[in-house]
């Protein structure tokens, strides 16, 4: 599902809201999730899952083309862990 499809579905179920209102709501929610993760916070939606940030240690990797060793700096990556309800729904 894309962001625009999500907006359309929410607007269809809430005819009292305009498309622009729904777009703003969805954008605010996504922006808040992004800002929270950027600050290192965890974002949890009960039954759905939790977003968090993990740190990958620095390492030495190989360039697949040249075989040359390359230093890869420490990185922060987003991580998603499914909630119990979503996990059970997917694995019926």
N, C-alpha and C positions, 0 to 999 in steps of 0.2 A: 504494500500500500504506500502510495506517495503522500506527501504533505497535502497536495491539492485534493486528492481523493478523500483524505481524512476530513478536510474542511467541508467538502460536499456532503459527506455522510452526516457530520454533526449538524450542518445547516438543514438538511432534510428532516432530521429528527426534532429540530427546534425551529419551527417556522416563524416564531416570534423574533428570531434573531436574523439580522441581515448577513449576507456573505462577508461583508467587510468587518462586521463585528466578530464573526467566527474566526476570520483570518487574524485579527488582532489578538483574540484570546489564545489561539494556537501559537502564534508567534511569541506572546508573552510567556507562555508555559515553557516552550522550547528554550527561549533566551534565559529564563530563570534556571532551568536545568543546566545549561551550558555554563552560566556564571557560577553556580554552586560547585560544579565539577572543577572549574578553573581555580576555585579557592581551596580545593582539596576536600570539599565536603562530600558526603554520601547522599544520594537521592533515592528514596525508597517509596514504591507504590505497593501497598499491601495486596497480596494475591497475584500481582503481576511480576514484580522483580525489583532489583536494586541496581543502580548505577554507582560505580565508584571509580577511583583513579588508582592505578597500580604503577609502580616504578620498575622499569627494566634496568638492570645493572649494566654498566659499561662493559663492552666485550670487544674481542678482536674477531672480525669476520673476513671472509674471502670474497673478492670481486669474482663472480662466476665467469666473466669474459677473459680476464687477464690472470686470474689466480693470485693477484696481489693481495696482501693482507691490508685490511682497512680497520681503523679504530672507529667503533661505534660508541657515541657518547651515551650517557644515561638518558633515558626517555621516560616520559609519563604517558601511559596509555589508558583509554577508557576501558572499563570492564563491566559486563552485565551478568548478573546472576538471577536466574528465573526464580519466581516465587513458587511456593508450594502448590497453590491452586492452578497456576499456569502449567507447571510441570505435570501435575496429575491430569489436567485436561488434554495435554499433548500426548500422554502416554497411557491412555485408556485401553 
